Amino acid sequence: MELRKVPTPVANVKLALITLGLRDTVRVFGTKVPTAAAAAAVLGCDVAAITNSLVFTLDGAPLLILASGAARVDTALVAKHLGEGKIRRATSDFVLEHTGQEVGGVAPIGHPVKIQTVLDESLAAHPVLWAGAGDHNSMFSITYEELKLITAAQELKVR
């Protein structure tokens, strides 16, 4: 029996970047960066330039909100903009099932199936954004316009 190597979440993100026509800008750190504050400290950037990939449920389906590390998402406001049901924080098992990535390392891309995505319009203020790359030790850089394009996200105020 031949053993096949299963790609890691970071490998999936790298492949997604390249497949979507972008450069592989993934950086792997020797220390974990599971929070926006930790990532900003390692990268030497403003915490507001960190793009948190937050998974919620919207009527049982996954909803990915890409929010500034300086923002606290107002789910009632997002639900009002979307004109849909109630948004709830997803469990870690739900996040892993739908993204293939663990909470604290979720990337905006590289998921098994496309997830409805909302993009925090306050992120547009930063020329370079940093997002999780699939695990707790990796981040990648991207512009706001590139992030909007590759995720097909709906731009909204999230706070």
N, C-alpha and C positions, 0 to 999 in steps of 0.2 A: 504494500500500500504506500502510495506516494503522499508525503506530507506537504501541504501547501502552506506557505507563510501568509498569515492574515495581516493585512496592512494595519498599521497603527493609526489612531485618530490624527496624529500630526502628519503622517504620510498622506492620509486622505485630504487634509487641508492643503498640503503642498501640491498635490495632484490637481485639486480643484482650482487653485490659483493659476496654475499653468494652463489647464484646460480652458479656463475662462479668459485667457489671453494676458494675464498679469505675470509679473516677475515673482519668483519665490522669495519673499522677504522674511520668512520665518526665522526667528532667532530663538535658540534654545539656551536656557540659563542654568547654571549650576545650583540655583536656589529656586524654591517654589515661588510663584507669583499668582496665588489664587484669588487675590483681591485687587481692586483698582489701586488702592494705596500702595500695596506691595509692588505692583507692576510699575507704577509711576516712580517709585523710589529707585528701582533697578534701572529703569530706562532714563531717568533724569528728566522727565517731562511733567507737565501739568496733569493732575489727576483727571481733569475735565477732558483731556485728549485720549483717555482710555475708554474703549468701547466695551461696555459690559454686554455680554450675550445672555439675556435673562429669558428663561423659558417659563411660560405660563400655560394654563389651559383656558381655552375659550369654548365653552359648551362641549368639553371633552376632547377637543382637538388641540394640538400644540400651537402656541403663538410665541414667536421669538421677538422680543423687544430689544433692539440694539440701543442702549442708553449710555449717556455720558457717565463716567465714573463719579462725577460730582453730582449726579442727579438721583433723586429718589422717585421712582416711577409712580405716578398717580393712575392706578388701574381704572378708576371710575372715569377719569378724563379720557383715557385711551378707548375705553368701551363706548363712551359717548361719541367720540370721533368715528369709530368703526361702525356705530349703529347696530351693534350686535349684543349678545348676551353678557353674562358675568365672567370676568377675568379673575382667575385664581392662580396663586403660585403653584407650580408643578412640584411633585415629589422628586426626589433624586432618582428613583427608579424610572419614573415617567421620562425624565430628562435623558437618562442613559438609553432608554428604549427608542426614543424618537430622534436623538442626535448621534448616538454611538459615542458620546463624550460625557465625562463626569462633570458635575456641578463644580464650578471654580476653574474650569478649563475649556468651557464650551466656546466654540468658534462660530462665527456667523455663517460659515460654509462647511462643506465636507460631511454633511449629514446623509443618511441613507436615502431619504426622501425629502423633497422640497417642503419647507415649513413656511406658513404665512408669517411675514416679517414686517415689523414696524421699525422705522429709523428715527431716532431722536434728532429733530432738526437743529438742536443746539450744537450738535457735533460739527456742523458746517463751519463753525467759527475757527476750526483748527486746520492748518494746512496738512498736517500729518496726524493720522489716528493710529492707535495701537489696539489690536484685538487679540483675544485668546486664540491659540492655534491648535486646540484639541486636547491639551493636557495642562497640568499645573505648572510646567516649566517652560512653556513656549508662548511666544507672541509673534504677530506679524504686523508690519506697517502697511498702511493703505490711505488713499485720500477719501474724502467724503463722497465725491462723485463716483469713484471706483466702487466703493462699498455699496452705494445705492444701486449701481448698475448690476453688480454680480449677485446681489441678494433679491433684486426686484422688489425692494422694500417700499412701503408706503411711508412717506415723510409725515411726521406728526409732532405736535408738542406733547411731551410725555410727562411734564411736571408743571 
